[in-house]
Amino acid sequence: TSGVGFPHELPDVAEAAVIGIPNERLGEVGKAFVVPQVGAELTAAAVLEHCRKRLAKFKMPADVVFIDRLPRTTSGKVLKRELKPQ
């Protein structure tokens, strides 16, 4: 996923993707999945602070999850459906 201020613009982030997850009050909120650079000491607070400075409040991820790699198709597209809770 792209966008100004998105987590992947942080130097310690190798790649990131955001999916929508259900929220009772808002209908849906973002959940960011972040793959840190090797050896990076990245926190969810640092990712959210980066986003907070660059994104409108309604675009802010509600949660940050660190993962080893993003699931991808053979052509390299992120499989967001595999990030969604079953």
C-alpha positions as CSV (number, residue, x, y, z in Angstrom):
1,T,0.0,0.0,0.0
2,S,1.2,3.5,-0.7
3,G,0.5,6.9,0.6
4,V,2.3,9.9,2.0
5,G,3.3,9.3,5.6
6,F,2.7,5.6,5.5
7,P,4.8,3.4,7.7
8,H,7.0,2.1,4.9
9,E,8.5,5.6,4.7
10,L,10.2,5.1,8.0
11,P,13.9,4.0,7.6
12,D,13.5,1.0,9.9
13,V,10.5,-0.4,7.9
14,A,11.3,-2.8,5.0
15,E,7.7,-3.0,3.9
16,A,4.1,-2.5,5.2
17,A,0.5,-3.0,4.3
18,V,-2.8,-1.9,5.9
19,I,-6.1,-3.7,5.9
20,G,-9.5,-2.6,7.2
21,I,-10.8,-4.4,10.2
22,P,-14.3,-4.1,11.6
23,N,-14.9,-1.5,14.4
24,E,-18.2,-1.2,16.2
25,R,-18.1,2.6,16.5
26,L,-16.5,3.5,13.2
27,G,-17.5,0.6,11.0
28,E,-13.9,0.0,9.9
29,V,-10.4,1.0,11.0
30,G,-6.9,0.3,9.7
31,K,-4.5,-2.3,10.9
32,A,-0.9,-2.0,9.8
33,F,1.3,-5.0,9.2
34,V,4.9,-3.9,9.3
35,V,8.1,-5.9,8.3
36,P,11.0,-4.2,10.1
37,Q,14.4,-3.9,8.5
38,V,16.9,-6.5,9.7
39,G,18.3,-5.4,13.0
40,A,15.9,-2.5,13.4
41,E,14.5,-1.8,16.9
42,L,11.1,-0.5,15.9
43,T,8.1,0.0,18.1
44,A,4.4,0.3,17.4
45,A,4.5,3.7,19.1
46,A,7.2,4.9,16.7
47,V,5.2,3.7,13.7
48,L,2.0,5.4,15.0
49,E,3.8,8.6,15.8
50,H,5.2,8.7,12.2
51,C,1.7,8.2,10.8
52,R,0.1,10.7,13.2
53,K,2.4,13.5,11.9
54,R,1.6,12.8,8.3
55,L,-2.0,11.4,8.0
56,A,-5.5,12.6,8.7
57,K,-6.9,11.2,11.9
58,F,-9.4,9.0,10.0
59,K,-6.6,7.5,8.0
60,M,-4.5,6.5,11.1
61,P,-4.0,2.8,11.7
62,A,-5.6,1.7,15.0
63,D,-3.1,-1.1,15.5
64,V,0.4,-2.1,14.3
65,V,1.5,-5.7,14.0
66,F,5.1,-6.7,13.3
67,I,5.6,-9.7,11.0
68,D,8.5,-11.4,9.3
69,R,7.2,-11.0,5.7
70,L,4.1,-10.0,3.9
71,P,2.2,-12.8,2.1
72,R,2.5,-12.3,-1.7
73,T,1.2,-13.8,-4.9
74,T,3.7,-15.2,-7.4
75,S,3.7,-11.9,-9.2
76,G,4.5,-10.0,-5.9
77,K,1.2,-8.5,-5.0
78,V,0.4,-8.5,-1.3
79,L,-2.3,-11.0,-0.4
80,K,-4.3,-8.8,2.0
81,R,-6.9,-11.5,2.4
82,E,-4.3,-13.6,4.2
83,L,-3.7,-10.8,6.7
84,K,-7.4,-10.5,7.6
85,P,-8.6,-12.5,10.7
86,Q,-10.5,-15.6,9.7
